[in-house]
Amino acid sequence: MPTYEYECSQCDFRFERKQRFEEEPIAMCPKCQGKARRVINSVPIIFKGSGFYVTDSRKSSVPEVAKEGARRKKKRGEK
């Protein structure tokens, strides 16, 4: 069962209620009996694992070890 957050428009009291999807939203504040409304919050997105960045998803066609060997040969003047 999801938990919904409500806020009273008169006294600014915030409260939470567990409700089924098919239940009607709560209309009255339990504190002052004023009009309550459901508060919609944004949900954070957390990316875990590799593959979310350009550098993670693209693999080089030449392994890093081969690149290092080519650099050493250039420094020594070898082909």
HUBEL-V982382 format. One line per field, one symbol per residue. ss: DSSP state (a for helix, b for strand, c for the rest). phi: phi as a letter, one per 40 degrees, with the letter a starting at -180 (. if undefined). A space follows every 10 residues. Layout:
BEGIN
ss: ???
phi: ???
END
This chain:
BEGIN
ss: cbbbbbbbcc cccbbbbbbc cccccccbcc ccccbbbbbc cccccccccc cccaaaaccc cccaaaaaaa aaaaaaccc
phi: .cbbbbbccc bgcbabacbc ccccccbbcc cbgccbbccb bcbcbbcbgc hcbdcccbcc cbdccccccc ccccccgcb
END
